[in-house]
Amino acid sequence: MLRERFKYPMNMILSILGMLGFIGLWWAITASGMVTETIIPSPMSVLIALKELHLEDALVRNSLYSIKLNLLGYLQAIVISIPLGIYYRFEQTF
């Protein structure tokens, strides 16, 4: 084979390095001031907000509300698109 799979320790090391690289890039972008804090918050701001949301139980409540909105939107798309698809399939066009 031209390409082999990495063994377990190397795979774990590469995964950790990738995650640390992403967080480092995120921190560097926010620390440089290229983007305002309102658009991309710093990693520390996200951790502080995560702690506050978790302690107030707002994290779970907001997550469930977000999932509910997504599922309702998906259901709405199904309810609209399936009858339209059936209608257009059997419509006679000349």
C-alpha positions in Angstrom: 0.0 0.0 0.0 1.1 3.5 -0.7 -0.5 4.9 2.5 -0.6 3.2 5.9 -2.7 4.0 8.8 -1.0 5.6 11.8 -0.6 3.5 14.9 -2.5 4.3 18.0 0.0 6.6 19.8 0.8 8.6 16.7 -2.9 9.0 15.9 -3.5 10.3 19.4 -0.6 12.7 19.3 -1.7 14.1 15.9 -5.2 14.5 17.2 -4.0 16.4 20.2 -1.7 18.5 18.1 -4.5 19.4 15.7 -6.8 20.4 18.6 -4.0 22.5 20.2 -3.2 24.1 16.9 -6.8 25.1 16.3 -7.1 26.6 19.8 -3.7 28.4 19.3 -4.8 29.8 16.0 -8.1 30.9 17.6 -6.3 32.6 20.4 -3.8 34.3 18.1 -6.6 35.7 15.9 -8.5 37.1 18.9 -5.4 38.4 20.7 -4.1 40.2 17.6 -7.3 42.3 17.3 -7.9 41.3 13.7 -11.5 40.5 14.7 -13.6 42.1 17.4 -14.6 40.2 20.5 -18.2 40.3 19.5 -17.6 38.4 16.3 -15.1 35.8 17.6 -14.8 35.7 21.4 -11.5 34.6 22.9 -11.1 31.0 24.1 -11.1 32.3 27.7 -14.3 34.2 27.2 -16.0 31.1 25.9 -14.8 29.0 28.9 -16.1 31.6 31.3 -19.4 31.8 29.5 -19.7 28.0 29.4 -19.1 27.8 33.1 -21.8 30.5 33.8 -24.3 28.9 31.4 -23.7 25.5 32.9 -24.2 26.7 36.5 -27.4 28.5 35.6 -28.7 25.4 33.7 -29.2 27.6 30.7 -26.8 25.6 28.6 -29.0 22.5 28.6 -32.2 24.5 28.3 -30.9 26.5 25.4 -29.4 23.5 23.7 -32.7 21.6 23.9 -34.6 24.7 22.5 -32.1 24.9 19.6 -32.6 21.2 18.8 -36.3 21.7 19.0 -36.2 24.6 16.5 -34.1 22.5 14.1 -36.3 19.5 14.3 -39.5 21.7 13.8 -37.8 23.4 10.7 -37.0 20.0 9.3 -40.5 18.7 9.9 -41.9 21.9 8.2 -39.6 21.3 5.2 -40.9 17.7 4.9 -44.5 18.7 5.2 -44.1 21.3 2.5 -41.8 19.5 0.1 -43.3 16.0 -0.1 -46.8 17.1 -1.2 -45.2 19.6 -3.7 -43.0 16.8 -5.1 -46.0 14.5 -5.5 -48.0 17.3 -7.1 -45.3 18.2 -9.6 -44.7 14.5 -10.4 -48.2 14.0 -11.6 -48.9 17.4 -13.1 -49.4 17.2 -16.9 -47.3 19.8 -18.8 -47.7 20.4 -22.5 
